[in-house]
Amino acid sequence: MLNRRIFLQLSGAGVIAALHRSGAVFAQTQGEKRFVFIFLRGGLDGLHALAPYADAEYRRLRPTLALAGDQVVGLDGYFGLNAALSGLMPLYQAGELALIPAAATRYRERSHFDGQNMLENGSGRPFGARDGWLNRAILGLNGGDRRLGLALGPSVPLLMQGVAGIRTFAVSPLPEVDDDFLFRMGQLYQNDPLFAQAFSAAQAAVQPATALTMMERPLAQRDFAISAQVAAELLAAPEGPRIAAMEMQGWDTHHMQQGRLNALLAELAQGIVDLRHGLGAAWGDTVVMVASEFGRTAAENGSRGTDHGTGGLVMLAGGAVAGGQILGEWPGLSARALYEARDVAPLNTCESLFKAILTQHLGLAEGFVEDSVFSDSRGTAPIEGAIRS
Amino acid sequence: MREIASFIALNRFGLGAAPGDEAHVAGDPRGWLQAQITPDPRYPLVYARRRSSADILHAIFSARQEGAEARAAAIRRAFRREYNPAMVARLRLMIASDTPFVDRMTLFWSNHFTLSTTRRVSAPAIPAYEREAIRPHIFGRFSDMLRAVISHPCMLIYLDNVASAGPNSPVGRRQIRRRGTAQTLNENLAREVLELHTLGVTGGYTQADIIALAKALSGWGHGGMDADEGETEGHGGFAFLPRYHEPGAKTVLGRRYEEAGVAEGMAILDDLARHPATAQHIATKLVRHFVADDPPAAAVAQIATVFRDSDGDLGAVSRALINLDAAWVDPLAKVKSPIDYVLSVHRASERIRATRADLFVPLQALGQLPFSAPSPQGWGDTAADWIAPESLMRRIEWARGFAATLPATRHPEPFLEAVIGPVASAETRTWVRRAPSHDAALALIFASPEFQRR
């Protein structure tokens, strides 16, 4: 039998009991704006998710992988959404989904680990900071006191690590132990700060209700689906968190990518639909951002897959998104337009989207974002027209 | 156990203390470790008699010609007959091992050159890969291990080199003609060799070096490739396929390598193994593993020097690690990874006949099922990777359940002395003494910070 817990991740002494306090304490202070970041680790092949199916260059670059007209849902006669993502079409039609092709962070090499680290630490270079930009942003919202952050998954991603206390959620397959034993463990951990801190955070666990209904889904889909439903339930609560980080693995598709990628895309779309459903009225105050550490090569490789590239796809979903459109600039796929003669040129920067979300949606001051969240980003202006005003 | 040095030898460099271990260690802990460094530390015969990776893979490759269903059935069969028994045997040998430093080094290098069972075709042969390419070299030359690993079919499949063809090779030209694709190379293996296996991400290579190395390695594959076209003899071992190989000289890190077939890739690997950045990268990882999460620069420099001066002699490097003064200072500096932790609980309990479920369930729950690291980078190696609220809770839950299965024949207090005696805090002693039951006391010991650290 699985048990499920929400943990409060401690940042300092005396901040354990947030969830146990009365909702009234938080009613005026949590804020209504929600932000969910979905990290696709491994490098999403943007051209397979949002396909320029009408472009002859696309067919030339991808003789076996190019999606045909009947494998996409046409959007504007040039781009089409992979049919595996068709679950998102109602959002697009409702103006709640914006797609940004040719998007990338400022990272220009092709290492997963450096690329992910740089996206998460927000300093503009790999390993340039030891905490995550989303955690630093939370500090600007409330001084880090109310655990507005929620990390879903077996470990806390760097994106959410830092001074601000957050909550974490994961599914555990082991039986729970009795309170008396846990009390003794707590005594025993007193003098070891690492264990003491992790343990007191674990002690503040609470149970979300909706996860129980997920057990009938196939195993492979469960973790992300559970995460999406739990995230929605908690984010919707008056005293709940407001900013969540989720992730999916498996996007590093060097080899025979079509089948795997279609399954992943369908799972991703379902997760976003679950978020919308679970958030209910709060969906109107929500921005969901989906991004990867980098895109993939414009051309397919010799094994019906794609290799590490640069420009990729970012998706924004939510009632607070100015959706129903394809945003940003599109360089095209001609030989001259490709970055380093191989990748989609990165014309749209993720940081300008991050900054737009932090300032226009969450209401952080631009100065704070440039000083404390994305240092070294003054040259990158927040993108206009992505957030509903 | 009385001496802190014994605790360090058994935990930092071993897999925890089994009752009675101290008798072998006490008085000369460094000597006990040094004596485990032998030129060719093979597995015991009972394990070595398992089938080779070439046999296992040949069976899978052959089934492939009969269709996808036959192949899937062959993979399932190989998991059942080879992977599962071999993996359980390997973990049991580690639980009962009298040379745990050898096992720790095997685990370290298997993680450095990680493979994942997510690549199903080659997954059943992974225990054989470790036996053939890793373990024989852990005290040998790094360059020999590198050659053995990079030419192993499991690695060539895992990092997609089997799908790579030089653009001017016959196969590459045919692909360009038939599919109109310009990209026939797959850079994955070349990139990870440079970034993860040798120089490290700051090692000073460029995208051009990656492409040149990918070209040099094109054609490195296995005997199941093209067997249906009669191009190869059909076997599951390494094969060099000239029809995939990019012809001509290649330049890697400023050095030109003339066209020499398979020898050219081997020559590049040898030079990478000898590169100062590789010495620095490997030394950093080793010191992080055996000394502290933030590896002290002086210790790293010391190990890097030994690595360079001995031309990558891992026996000499291992001896130098044992002799690092920094390794004998803080006995609780590191946190055990889940594999270390689960094995050391079993060792302490003398539970040598653990079943697959006994081992795989906690390893999966604690986040370290063997050969399932999320990326070619392998598992992380710091406390932050393993101790978070959720993961600590799972360790406690598993320890509590495990202790409840132990026979009530061990008195908790002498047991505490035997496994964590020299480092046990007053709190741990007090709470173990006050425990409401025998098994609760053992669970407190297993879940204590002292037992979870090394």
Chai-1 contact restraints between the chains, C-beta under 6 A:
chainA,res_idxA,chainB,res_idxB,connection_type,confidence,min_distance_angstrom,max_distance_angstrom,comment,restraint_id
A,F7,B,P389,contact,1.0,0.0,6.0,A-B,restraint_1
A,F7,B,E390,contact,1.0,0.0,6.0,A-B,restraint_2
A,P63,B,R179,contact,1.0,0.0,6.0,A-B,restraint_3
A,P63,B,G180,contact,1.0,0.0,6.0,A-B,restraint_4
A,P63,B,T181,contact,1.0,0.0,6.0,A-B,restraint_5
A,T64,B,R179,contact,1.0,0.0,6.0,A-B,restraint_6
A,S111,B,E195,contact,1.0,0.0,6.0,A-B,restraint_7
A,S111,B,V201,contact,1.0,0.0,6.0,A-B,restraint_8
A,F113,B,Q377,contact,1.0,0.0,6.0,A-B,restraint_9
A,D114,B,V201,contact,1.0,0.0,6.0,A-B,restraint_10
A,P154,B,G367,contact,1.0,0.0,6.0,A-B,restraint_11
A,S155,B,A388,contact,1.0,0.0,6.0,A-B,restraint_12
A,V156,B,A388,contact,1.0,0.0,6.0,A-B,restraint_13
A,A170,B,E390,contact,1.0,0.0,6.0,A-B,restraint_14
A,S172,B,R394,contact,1.0,0.0,6.0,A-B,restraint_15
A,P173,B,A365,contact,1.0,0.0,6.0,A-B,restraint_16
A,L174,B,A365,contact,1.0,0.0,6.0,A-B,restraint_17
A,L174,B,R394,contact,1.0,0.0,6.0,A-B,restraint_18
A,L174,B,E397,contact,1.0,0.0,6.0,A-B,restraint_19
A,L174,B,W398,contact,1.0,0.0,6.0,A-B,restraint_20
A,V177,B,E397,contact,1.0,0.0,6.0,A-B,restraint_21
A,V177,B,R400,contact,1.0,0.0,6.0,A-B,restraint_22
A,R184,B,W431,contact,1.0,0.0,6.0,A-B,restraint_23
A,M185,B,I396,contact,1.0,0.0,6.0,A-B,restraint_24
A,M185,B,A447,contact,1.0,0.0,6.0,A-B,restraint_25
A,Q187,B,W431,contact,1.0,0.0,6.0,A-B,restraint_26
A,L188,B,E427,contact,1.0,0.0,6.0,A-B,restraint_27
A,L188,B,T428,contact,1.0,0.0,6.0,A-B,restraint_28
A,L188,B,W431,contact,1.0,0.0,6.0,A-B,restraint_29
A,L188,B,S448,contact,1.0,0.0,6.0,A-B,restraint_30
A,N191,B,E427,contact,1.0,0.0,6.0,A-B,restraint_31
A,D192,B,P449,contact,1.0,0.0,6.0,A-B,restraint_32
A,L194,B,A383,contact,1.0,0.0,6.0,A-B,restraint_33
A,L194,B,I387,contact,1.0,0.0,6.0,A-B,restraint_34
A,F195,B,P449,contact,1.0,0.0,6.0,A-B,restraint_35
A,A198,B,I387,contact,1.0,0.0,6.0,A-B,restraint_36
A,A198,B,A388,contact,1.0,0.0,6.0,A-B,restraint_37
A,A198,B,P389,contact,1.0,0.0,6.0,A-B,restraint_38
A,A198,B,L392,contact,1.0,0.0,6.0,A-B,restraint_39
A,F199,B,L392,contact,1.0,0.0,6.0,A-B,restraint_40
A,A201,B,P389,contact,1.0,0.0,6.0,A-B,restraint_41
A,A202,B,P389,contact,1.0,0.0,6.0,A-B,restraint_42
A,A202,B,M393,contact,1.0,0.0,6.0,A-B,restraint_43
A,Q249,B,P374,contact,1.0,0.0,6.0,A-B,restraint_44
A,H254,B,D160,contact,1.0,0.0,6.0,A-B,restraint_45
A,H254,B,N188,contact,1.0,0.0,6.0,A-B,restraint_46
A,H255,B,D160,contact,1.0,0.0,6.0,A-B,restraint_47
A,H255,B,A163,contact,1.0,0.0,6.0,A-B,restraint_48
A,A299,B,A182,contact,1.0,0.0,6.0,A-B,restraint_49
A,A299,B,Q183,contact,1.0,0.0,6.0,A-B,restraint_50
A,E300,B,T181,contact,1.0,0.0,6.0,A-B,restraint_51
A,N301,B,Q183,contact,1.0,0.0,6.0,A-B,restraint_52
A,N301,B,N186,contact,1.0,0.0,6.0,A-B,restraint_53
A,G302,B,A163,contact,1.0,0.0,6.0,A-B,restraint_54
A,G302,B,A165,contact,1.0,0.0,6.0,A-B,restraint_55
A,G302,B,Q175,contact,1.0,0.0,6.0,A-B,restraint_56
A,G302,B,T184,contact,1.0,0.0,6.0,A-B,restraint_57
A,G302,B,N186,contact,1.0,0.0,6.0,A-B,restraint_58
A,S303,B,A163,contact,1.0,0.0,6.0,A-B,restraint_59
A,S303,B,N186,contact,1.0,0.0,6.0,A-B,restraint_60
A,D307,B,E187,contact,1.0,0.0,6.0,A-B,restraint_61
